[in-house]
Amino acid sequence: MTREKRFMRAAIKEALKAREIDDVPIGAVIVMGDKIVARGYNRTENSQVATRHAEMIAIEKACKKLKSRRLDGAEIYITLEPCAMCAGAIANARIKRAVFGAYEKKSGCAESKYPVLSDNGLNHSVDYLGGVEEQTCAALIKDYFRKKRAENV
């Protein structure tokens, strides 16, 4: 199993935690070297706080654990292409590389909508790789929203 798949599967486990609390199933893990240093899963619906995205929670935990606002050399694995807020936070934290599963065509900010991660106008640009375990990650999101739509009929 590749490094990318191994850590994406850890992010998928986090996404399943969000699903268990009836939140949008997105998960993230932050890796330094070969070790996961922080984990996060979406809590926006559960907390009713707009910034409680998986990436934001994982970044906050990693910064506290490492006692630094800069996560130089870190990688973040996310089940969904990051939004503008999360892509900005990833760049601001100086994360080296972002790996995501499913593409978010409407609001993804690695490449789908806006290239925030690679924008050379920012203080830091982030290498990224999309499409890792894409079908599994996309199915989590699609199934969640299909269920929500069925509940509202």
Salt bridges, closest charged atoms under 4 A:
GLU4 OE2 - ARG97 NH2 2.96
GLU14 OE2 - LYS17 NZ 3.00
GLU14 OE2 - ARG39 NH1 3.84
ASP22 OD2 - LYS148 NZ 2.66
ASP34 OD1 - ARG3 NH1 2.61
ASP34 OD1 - ARG6 NH2 3.22
GLU60 OE1 - ARG52 NH1 3.42
GLU60 OE2 - LYS64 NZ 3.38
GLU75 OE1 - ARG3 NH2 2.50
GLU75 OE2 - ARG97 NH1 3.02
GLU133 OE2 - ARG9 NH2 3.28
ASP143 OD1 - ARG146 NH1 2.76
GLU151 OE2 - LYS147 NZ 3.97
GLU151 OE1 - LYS148 NZ 3.59
